[in-house]
Amino acid sequence: MSIDPNLATPFNPKVNRAVLDNGMVVLTLENAAADIVAARIFVRVGSRDETPEQSGVSHLLTAVLTKGTARLSSMQIAEQVESVGASLGTDSAPDYCLLSLKTVARDFPEMLDLAAELLRSPSFPQAEVELEQRLTLQGIRSMQEQPFSIAQKQLRQAMYGDHPYAMSGLGTEETVGQLNRDALLHHHQTYFRPDNMVVSIVGRITSEAAIALVEAAFGDWQPPQHDGQSIPLPARHIPPVVSTPHKAITSQDTQQAIVMLGYLAPPVRDQDAMPLKLLNTYLGNGLSSRLFVELREKQGLAYEVSAYYPTRLGTSQFVAYMGTAPGNVAIALNGLHHEVSRLCSESLTPDELQSSKNKLLGQYALGKQTNAQIAQIYGWYETLGLGIDYDTQFQEAIAAVTVEAAQAAAQRHFTEPYISLVGPEAAVQSPA
């Protein structure tokens, strides 16, 4: 096992990165300010690794992961967690699956052992699988009735085509209906293995003690073997994202129309990622953002208006959107397009850029106040392959962005947009 100490946060100058003999990465950071220990256990598999036929398998697997093991029932697991006032949950995302854990320090060993049991030997009880399938299908059907979800889905599918980022993490009615316990077992056996995991622990516990607990809970877990050699993770051919901007329209009798513009945007490691993060902050982050002030406050066009640019391992998307009255679709579409396009022809002023930096870095700092938040961010960076130094690198990169770099990034990426419209037929069919 190797350990690599590096500079981390002000409350403790050392974050430790250890790699167990089985390949599991362990990040530890001691923070004695509160009697709490939080852990985030990431698995490097998400919806981007799913085949079209098994879309939604990661979501269903994580939903059932806490519902039984070879030794414990769902009720016994819940009672063990609640008896000490701990919290334990799971989640899935495009680029990872996650088990989250938080408890007082004295109960952390017991809860970590439970987390290890859930990750290593889930039983996926048939009744629980069927229950979560029904709940997932209800969620999918509910989203099919929500204008924003419909607009988001058709924009995603238009932009990504055959790439798995086009699919909802929940899957589709067809794929979820076909998933079964055997599919979950196969997905678990393939990807849930120690050399595909990152454990991030922050709280009132020394790095040495935390690593020893992880070693005790996970150290004897070995990757799948064949002839004495670890079986490599399956190679997956992910189709490239091809730029073919076009308009996607869904006619729906709604009181509010949804207007979305989407631009293919670079992954997290690209040089333009930080300038685009700042442009996203400038355009759509909060009540002082450009879109809110110009289109909602001054023109009264929007019920809601914002922008987002997700951090992704692969090609991401930069999206500006608005909810507006059906009669305003054309002017809303033109307004969104104008505000994004002007970033190509007009650079931000130094004050506008600095204000965006202050807002983004301030919100970033506020997102690292608790042990759980800190464990999340370090584990997430490690899972994405960015390393534990990325916390510092991110802040330095944001601070170093110039007005010229921001405009150049806009000119490279804000060309012809994808357009997604949802609303009454007369409103969404007529915009130029």
PyMOL commands that set and color helices and strands:
alter all, ss='L'
color gray80, all
select helices_A, chain A and resi 47-49+52-54+57-65+74-82+105-120+126-143+147-160+164-166+173-178+181-191+194-196+207-218+273-284+290-298+326-345+350-366+371-383+390-400+403-413+425-429
alter helices_A, ss='H'
color red, helices_A
select strands_A, chain A and resi 2-6+15-19+25-30+36-43+87-92+97-104+197-203+225-226+229-230+247-251+257-265+302-308+316-324+418-423
alter strands_A, ss='S'
color yellow, strands_A
deselect
rebuild
show_as cartoon
